[in-house]
């Protein structure tokens, strides 16, 4: 009888552990995305030959509260970044409805942030961004709407996030000309490594993004 109880206890403990280990083994590991993994036209020439250990760089811009916002806001955080503009009537409304889902999934989680960079800083003042943010029920301090110098915003897109499609990148030029915004959401881990790109207009890809954020949050 004691032996039967002992065996039963072992099985009760062992089966869940085995199930967990099998699931872990079958869970895809998120890739580390470096400049050499994306089309070269999307990458600033100073970064094109980097094939390992790419990290999101430093920045100093302005948020929707008219406060300086720097890369310190992402220190040790998992975050999602996007580029958009408030007067966009095509993909941006769809993207930010989806981003609201991402915020809801991690609402109040101090280890997760959302960074929404405007591509139209001439029109997207902090006041304009704040109005837009409130219209999307944003959580201040977790979902950041960011503007600033146009050259700095576009440089960050080219040297850190690589969100410009080739045709859009060609329009930049040395002067930092206009470019059509992208539908990509960029997932970045606690060490500033890019771990995935997701179509922000596709609910299924955003579902996957939410799952992948969970994975990263569980790693540390």
WOZI-V653108 format. One record per pair of residues at least 24 apart in sequence whose ideal C-beta (glycine too) atoms are under 7 Angstrom apart, sorted by the first residue. I is the first residue (numbers start at 0). GAP is how many residues later the second one is. Records with the same first field share a line. If there is no record, write none. Layout:
BEGIN
I->GAP  GAP
END
This chain:
BEGIN
29->165  166  182  185
30->164
31->161  163
32->161  162
34->127
37->124
38->127
40->125  128  129
41->120  122  123  124  127
42->115  119
43->114  115
45->113
46->112
53->139  140
54->136  137  138
55->104  132  136
56->102  103
58->93  97
60->85  86  87  91
61->64  84  85  86
62->63  81  82  83
63->62  65  66  69  81
64->61  65
65->60
68->75  77
72->40  71
73->39  118
75->114
76->34  35  36  113
77->33  34  111  112  135  138  139
78->33  34  35  36  109
79->34  105  106  107  129
80->34  36  80  105  107
81->34  103  118
82->34  36  74  80  98  99
83->32  34  35  97
84->33  34  35  39  96
85->38  42  43  46
86->36
87->93
90->92  110
91->89
93->107
94->88  105  106
95->40
97->102  105  108
98->101
99->36  37
100->105
101->104  107  108
102->35  36  39  40
104->105
105->107
106->32
110->106
111->101  105
112->29  31
113->28  29  30
114->29  31
115->27  28  29  30
116->29  36
117->28  29
118->60  62
120->26  27  29  32
149->26
150->25
160->25
184->24
186->25  26
188->27
189->30
END
